[in-house]
Amino acid sequence: MNRTVLSRRVFAGVAVAALALAGCSSKGDPGTDPSASAAGGLASITGELKASGASFPNTYYQEVILSLKDAAPNFKVTYNSIGSGAGKKEYGSGLVDFAGTDSTVKDTDGVPAGSYLYIPTVAAPITVAYNLKGVDKLQLSPVTLSKIFQRTVKTWNAPEIAADNPGVTLPATAISVAHRSDGSGTTSNFTKYLAAAAPDDWKLGSGDTVAWPADTQAGAKNTGVAQLVKAADGAIGYIDLSDAKDSGLPFAAIKNKDGQYVLPTLEGATAALAGAEVKDDLTFNPLNAAGAATYPITAPTYLLVKPKYDDPKKAELVKAFVKYVLTDGKAIAAEVNYAVLPTELQAKALAQLDKVS
């Protein structure tokens, strides 16, 4: 059974159970109880929403949308995975009702000030996936990682990589670096991590796009980077955990702030989330977090929603769907390799959503 079918069946069961409970009791305030179900309020909703943006959370959003067909058959939501940069531009131009982004809004994104609220949804590891014949376990420190992606280290048996991997026989294979071709929140978070963890070595800056060396390869969305890595022996790239697992690629253990090499897992991502400071606008940064168990390249993702919609019906639909993402959606997050928000942050996200009118 494939992942989509399995998770849809699991999620459908959760939604049906939630509907049954909603019919038996009116206790509980969904606005203050972060575990409260949204399914009961969706069953009678009719309408359509369009959204676009980040590919990093795309698997999760598509699974939630798929499950929505069972909970609310007359409520249609489409999410077009085009990257954070393009999604922000479409949102700013009024082409979509809400947008997904893994990076915060900048002046150059075309999103007017005051036209959006951040709603955090889930988080996940950004893996450093690779394709290297004969090597199924790899460790990389942030300094070595920065040198690989800047192309100052160009072969797999370089002294820097060997020092991170004592006892491992590394081939003299040339390294091929793959990165995103589109404006990407995954790129933003990966480069922000390198800037924080290897400040004396990382020279390319950070952002949705950076000036990668000319001898690197570019792929559209996380899936495009995965395809490039899978296609070439010696390739390496940064990819969200869900797409890296789907591609069957191995990924490196990354040396965290406490000096431990940690593989990308949901447990490591959850540990990173626990120590992240949340700003008043609900943006937060779990990158390079302290803690022996933390996976250091853990990234957040957000939905951009309007504080006020011209159409009251549209506001109702947006609030209903996003609440569903934050509540019932938790049931399938781990199944598709995403970490749920800490309870306190989830409650703040629901309170932020209540501001929408």
C-alpha positions in Angstrom: 0.0 0.0 0.0 1.5 3.4 -0.9 1.9 6.2 1.6 -0.9 8.3 0.2 -3.5 5.6 0.4 -2.4 4.5 3.9 -2.4 8.0 5.3 -5.7 8.9 3.7 -7.4 5.9 5.3 -5.9 6.7 8.7 -6.9 10.3 8.4 -10.4 9.5 7.2 -10.9 7.4 10.3 -9.8 10.3 12.5 -12.2 12.7 10.7 -15.2 10.4 10.9 -14.5 9.8 14.6 -14.3 13.6 15.2 -17.6 14.1 13.4 -19.3 11.5 15.6 -17.9 13.1 18.7 -19.1 16.5 17.5 -22.6 15.2 17.2 -22.6 13.8 20.8 -21.2 16.8 22.7 -20.9 20.5 22.5 -18.3 20.7 25.2 -14.9 22.4 24.6 -13.9 25.6 22.9 -11.9 24.9 19.7 -10.4 28.4 19.9 -8.7 27.6 23.2 -8.3 23.8 23.1 -5.5 23.1 20.7 -6.5 19.5 20.4 -10.0 20.3 19.4 -11.2 18.8 16.1 -12.2 21.0 13.1 -13.9 18.2 11.2 -17.3 18.7 12.8 -17.5 22.3 11.5 -16.5 21.3 8.0 -19.1 18.7 7.1 -21.6 21.3 5.9 -19.2 23.8 4.3 -19.4 24.5 0.6 -16.8 26.5 -1.3 -13.4 26.6 -2.9 -10.0 27.9 -2.0 -6.8 28.3 -4.1 -3.3 28.5 -2.6 0.3 28.1 -3.8 3.8 28.2 -2.4 6.5 26.2 -0.7 7.3 22.7 -1.9 8.8 21.8 1.5 5.4 21.2 3.2 3.7 20.1 -0.1 3.4 16.4 0.8 1.7 17.3 4.1 -0.7 19.8 2.6 -1.7 17.5 -0.2 -2.4 14.7 2.3 -4.6 17.0 4.4 -6.4 18.2 1.2 -7.0 14.6 0.2 -8.5 13.8 3.6 -10.7 16.9 3.3 -12.7 15.1 0.6 -13.9 12.6 3.3 -14.6 15.2 6.0 -16.1 17.9 3.7 -17.0 16.6 0.2 -18.3 20.0 -0.9 -15.2 22.0 0.2 -12.5 22.1 -2.5 -8.9 23.3 -1.7 -6.1 23.3 -4.2 -2.4 23.9 -3.3 0.1 24.5 -6.1 3.6 23.7 -5.1 5.7 26.3 -6.9 8.2 27.4 -4.2 8.1 29.9 -1.4 9.3 32.8 -3.6 6.7 32.3 -6.3 4.0 31.6 -3.8 4.6 34.9 -2.0 4.4 36.8 -5.3 1.1 35.1 -6.2 -0.3 36.0 -2.7 0.9 39.6 -3.0 -0.8 39.8 -6.4 -4.1 38.5 -5.1 -4.0 35.4 -7.2 -4.5 33.0 -4.3 -6.4 33.0 -1.1 -3.5 32.0 1.1 0.1 30.9 0.5 2.7 28.6 1.9 6.2 29.8 2.7 9.2 28.5 4.7 10.8 31.9 4.8 9.6 35.2 6.1 8.4 38.0 3.9 10.9 40.5 2.6 10.4 43.9 0.9 11.3 42.4 -2.4 8.7 39.6 -2.3 5.8 41.8 -3.5 3.7 41.3 -0.4 2.3 44.6 0.9 2.9 45.3 4.6 -0.1 44.6 6.8 -1.6 42.2 4.2 -0.7 39.0 5.9 -0.5 37.0 9.2 1.9 34.1 9.7 0.3 30.8 10.8 3.0 28.2 11.6 1.8 24.7 10.7 4.5 22.0 11.0 8.3 21.7 10.8 10.7 19.1 9.3 14.3 18.3 8.8 16.2 19.5 5.8 18.3 16.5 4.9 21.7 16.5 3.2 21.0 13.7 0.8 23.8 12.2 -1.3 24.5 9.5 -3.9 27.9 7.9 -3.4 28.6 4.3 -4.5 29.8 2.1 -1.6 29.1 4.7 1.1 25.9 4.2 3.1 26.9 6.1 6.2 28.2 9.7 6.2 28.9 12.4 8.8 29.4 16.1 8.0 30.3 19.0 10.2 28.8 22.4 9.3 32.3 23.7 8.3 32.8 20.8 5.9 29.3 21.2 4.6 29.9 24.8 3.9 33.0 24.0 1.9 31.3 21.3 -0.1 28.4 23.6 -1.2 30.8 26.5 -1.9 32.9 24.2 -4.0 36.1 24.6 -2.1 36.0 20.9 -1.4 35.5 19.0 -4.7 36.2 15.3 -4.1 34.7 12.9 -1.6 38.1 11.7 -0.3 39.1 15.3 0.7 40.8 15.6 4.1 37.9 17.6 5.5 35.4 14.9 4.8 37.8 12.2 5.9 38.2 13.9 9.2 34.5 13.8 9.8 34.3 10.1 8.9 37.1 8.2 10.7 37.5 4.6 9.5 35.3 5.1 6.4 36.9 4.5 3.0 35.9 7.4 0.8 36.3 7.3 -3.0 38.1 10.0 -5.0 34.8 10.6 -6.8 34.1 14.2 -7.9 31.4 16.0 -5.8 28.4 17.3 -7.8 26.4 19.9 -5.9 22.6 20.2 -6.5 20.5 23.2 -5.3 17.2 24.8 -6.0 16.7 26.8 -9.2 13.6 28.6 -7.9 13.1 31.0 -5.0 12.9 28.6 -2.1 12.3 28.7 1.6 14.3 25.4 1.8 17.3 27.3 0.3 16.7 30.2 2.8 16.7 27.9 5.8 19.6 25.8 4.6 21.8 28.8 3.9 20.7 30.5 7.2 21.8 27.3 9.0 25.3 27.4 7.3 25.6 31.2 8.1 24.8 30.4 11.8 26.8 27.2 12.2 29.8 28.0 10.1 30.0 31.8 10.2 33.7 32.0 9.4 33.5 29.7 6.5 30.2 30.3 4.7 30.6 33.1 2.3 27.4 32.9 0.1 25.0 34.6 2.4 21.4 33.4 2.9 18.1 33.9 1.3 15.4 32.3 -1.0 18.1 32.5 -3.7 21.9 32.9 -3.4 24.7 33.1 -6.0 25.7 29.5 -6.2 29.1 28.6 -7.9 28.8 28.2 -11.7 29.8 24.5 -11.6 26.7 23.5 -9.6 23.4 22.1 -10.8 19.9 23.5 -10.2 16.6 21.7 -9.9 13.1 23.0 -9.5 11.5 22.3 -6.1 12.7 19.7 -3.6 11.7 16.9 -6.0 13.9 18.4 -8.7 17.0 18.5 -6.4 16.2 14.9 -5.4 16.2 13.8 -9.1 19.6 15.5 -9.7 21.2 13.8 -6.7 19.7 10.4 -7.7 20.9 10.7 -11.2 24.7 11.1 -10.5 27.2 9.2 -8.5 28.9 11.7 -6.3 26.0 14.1 -6.1 24.8 15.9 -2.9 21.9 18.2 -2.2 19.6 19.6 0.4 16.0 18.1 0.4 13.1 18.0 2.8 12.9 14.7 4.7 9.7 13.6 3.0 11.0 13.9 -0.6 14.4 12.5 0.4 12.7 9.4 1.8 10.5 9.1 -1.3 13.5 9.2 -3.5 15.3 6.4 -1.6 18.4 8.5 -1.1 20.6 8.2 2.0 21.3 11.3 4.0 24.2 12.4 6.2 24.3 12.8 10.0 25.0 16.4 10.7 27.2 17.6 13.6 25.0 19.7 15.9 25.8 22.6 18.2 26.6 20.1 21.0 29.1 18.3 18.9 26.9 15.2 18.2 26.3 13.8 14.7 22.6 13.4 14.4 20.5 11.9 11.5 17.4 13.8 10.3 14.5 12.4 12.2 11.2 13.7 13.6 12.5 13.2 17.1 15.5 15.4 16.3 13.3 18.0 14.7 11.0 18.0 17.8 14.0 18.5 20.0 15.0 21.5 17.9 11.5 23.0 18.1 11.4 22.7 21.9 14.2 25.3 22.2 13.1 27.7 19.5 12.2 31.3 20.5 8.8 32.3 19.1 8.5 36.0 18.1 5.3 38.0 18.5 4.3 37.4 14.8 4.7 33.6 15.4 7.8 33.2 13.3 10.5 31.1 15.0 14.0 29.8 14.2 14.9 26.2 15.2 18.1 26.2 13.1 21.3 25.3 14.8 19.5 24.8 18.1 21.3 23.6 21.2 20.8 20.1 22.7 22.5 16.8 22.2 19.5 15.2 20.5 18.6 18.1 18.1 18.8 17.8 14.4 20.4 21.2 13.5 18.8 21.8 10.1 15.2 21.8 11.2 13.0 24.3 9.4 9.6 25.8 10.1 6.9 26.4 7.5 4.0 28.9 7.6 0.8 29.8 5.8 0.2 33.4 4.9 -3.4 34.5 5.4 -5.1 37.9 5.2 -6.0 39.7 8.4 -9.2 40.7 6.6 -10.9 39.2 3.5 -13.2 41.3 1.3 -15.6 38.4 1.1 -16.8 37.1 4.5 -17.4 33.7 3.0 -13.8 33.5 1.9 -12.6 34.3 5.4 -14.8 31.6 6.8 -13.4 29.0 4.4 -9.8 30.0 5.1 -10.3 29.8 8.8 -12.0 26.5 8.6 -9.3 24.9 6.4 -6.3 26.2 8.4 -7.9 25.1 11.6 -8.3 21.7 10.1 -4.5 21.7 9.2 -3.6 22.6 12.8 -5.9 20.2 14.5 -7.0 17.1 12.6 -4.0 17.4 10.4 -1.7 16.4 13.2 -2.9 12.9 12.9 -1.0 12.4 9.7 2.0 14.7 10.1 4.4 12.0 11.3 3.1 9.5 8.7 4.4 11.9 6.0 7.6 12.9 7.8 6.6 16.2 9.4 6.9 17.2 13.1 3.9 18.8 14.8 4.1 22.1 16.6 4.6 22.2 20.4 1.3 22.5 22.1 1.9 26.1 23.2 2.8 27.2 19.7 -0.2 25.4 18.2 -2.5 27.3 20.7 -0.9 30.5 19.6 -1.4 29.6 15.9 -5.1 29.0 16.5 -5.3 32.3 18.4 -3.6 34.0 15.4 -6.1 32.4 13.1 -9.0 33.9 15.2 -7.8 37.4 14.2 -8.8 36.7 10.6 -12.1 38.4 9.6 
